Amino acid sequence: ERLRGNLPINKPGKRPGYVPLATHFNPTMSTIGSMVPLLAVAMGEMDRLKHTKQQVTHPLREYVAECKAEWESYIRAFKGRGMVDDRPEPPYPYTESMVQ
């Protein structure tokens, strides 16, 4: 009951009350983590596990290559639809070292 009194309230407005925004989830999860320490520890372990699985499943080199390919496909699509002029194509702005 003590936890419930400290949680932010998400009232309906432009969205129904059961559809919270990320700005609602941040304080909610911070409050829960601070008031239920063992849950905070478990959530930290899950975060580390998610990070490890993401790195194993999507190696950085492959990830950046896919991002670059998608960037280039958008340039081709924009040019193909006449949405941009014939100026030089902008290079993909991120490198592996920047993403690490």
C-alpha positions in Angstrom: 0.0 0.0 0.0 2.9 2.3 0.7 4.2 1.8 -2.8 0.9 2.7 -4.4 0.8 6.1 -2.7 4.2 7.0 -4.2 3.5 6.0 -7.8 2.7 8.6 -10.4 -0.9 8.6 -11.7 -1.6 8.3 -15.4 -4.9 10.0 -16.1 -6.8 9.7 -19.4 -6.4 12.6 -21.7 -5.4 12.4 -25.4 -4.7 8.7 -24.7 -6.7 6.3 -22.5 -5.4 6.0 -18.9 -4.2 2.5 -19.6 -1.8 3.7 -22.4 1.0 5.4 -20.5 3.9 7.3 -22.2 7.6 6.7 -21.5 7.5 9.9 -19.4 5.2 8.0 -17.1 7.2 4.7 -17.0 10.5 6.4 -16.0 9.3 7.7 -12.6 7.1 4.6 -12.1 10.1 2.2 -12.5 12.4 4.5 -10.5 9.9 4.5 -7.6 9.3 0.8 -7.7 13.1 0.1 -7.8 13.8 2.4 -4.9 11.0 1.0 -2.7 11.5 -2.7 -3.6 15.3 -3.2 -3.4 15.2 -6.9 -4.3 13.2 -6.2 -7.4 15.7 -3.5 -8.3 18.5 -6.1 -8.1 16.5 -8.5 -10.3 15.8 -5.8 -12.8 19.5 -4.9 -13.0 20.3 -8.5 -13.7 17.7 -8.6 -16.5 19.2 -5.4 -17.9 22.6 -7.0 -18.0 21.2 -10.1 -19.6 19.3 -8.1 -22.3 22.6 -6.2 -23.0 24.5 -9.4 -23.4 21.9 -11.0 -25.6 21.7 -7.9 -27.8 25.5 -7.9 -28.3 25.6 -11.6 -29.1 22.6 -11.6 -31.4 23.5 -8.3 -33.2 27.3 -7.9 -33.3 28.3 -4.2 -33.7 29.9 -4.6 -37.1 26.8 -6.2 -38.6 24.5 -3.7 -36.8 26.4 -0.7 -38.2 26.5 -2.3 -41.7 22.7 -2.8 -41.6 22.1 0.8 -40.4 24.4 2.1 -43.2 22.5 0.0 -45.8 19.2 1.3 -44.5 20.5 4.9 -44.7 21.6 4.3 -48.3 18.2 2.7 -49.2 16.4 5.8 -48.0 18.6 8.0 -50.1 17.8 5.8 -53.2 14.1 5.9 -52.4 14.1 9.7 -52.0 16.0 10.2 -55.2 13.8 7.7 -57.0 10.7 9.7 -56.0 12.3 13.0 -56.9 12.2 14.2 -53.3 15.9 15.4 -53.4 18.0 17.0 -56.0 21.2 15.7 -57.5 23.6 17.0 -54.8 26.1 14.4 -53.5 24.7 11.8 -51.2 25.4 12.3 -47.5 27.6 9.6 -46.1 26.3 7.5 -43.2 27.3 9.6 -40.2 28.2 6.9 -37.6 31.2 4.6 -37.2 31.6 1.5 -35.0 33.7 3.4 -32.6 31.0 6.1 -32.2 28.3 3.5 -31.5 30.3 1.5 -29.0 
